[in-house]
Amino acid sequence: MAILTDDCDINDASMYMLHGGNGDYYICLKQSEDKHRGNKFQSIGVRFAMSGGCISKYPEVARKIWELYRAMEEAGLNNPDDKL
């Protein structure tokens, strides 16, 4: 499953993470139709390149991204298909 929003009365959104084969991490957001605003399904992914790239300037942030991925993986929250 993925982490679900606490604003489920407004829209059905979830977050999960992926670990790419090259070592990069992705935070992914999925949202079903937002009936209040009329938006249709949306999906967005943010890539964190762990070797070089922007994140190399912020090693503590890179470590926390890795820790978040690990915690979500241990909790079984990195499967986007279980919800939405």
C-alpha positions, 0 to 999 in steps of 0.5 A: 500500500501507499501512504494516504492523505489525511485530506481524503474528504477533499481528494484521494491522494497517496505517496510512495517511493521507488528505488531505481536500479542506478541508486536514485530515489523517487518520491511519487504522488498519485491523486484520483479525481478531485471533485471540489476542483474538477481535476482528473487523475494526476501522478507526479514523481520527483527524482533524487539523483544520489550520486551528483546532481542537486542533492550532492550539495545537501548530504543530510537531506540525501541521507534522510531520503534514504531513511524515509525510503527504508522506513516506508519499505519496512512498513510496506508502503511502497506499493502504489497498486494497493490503493488508488 
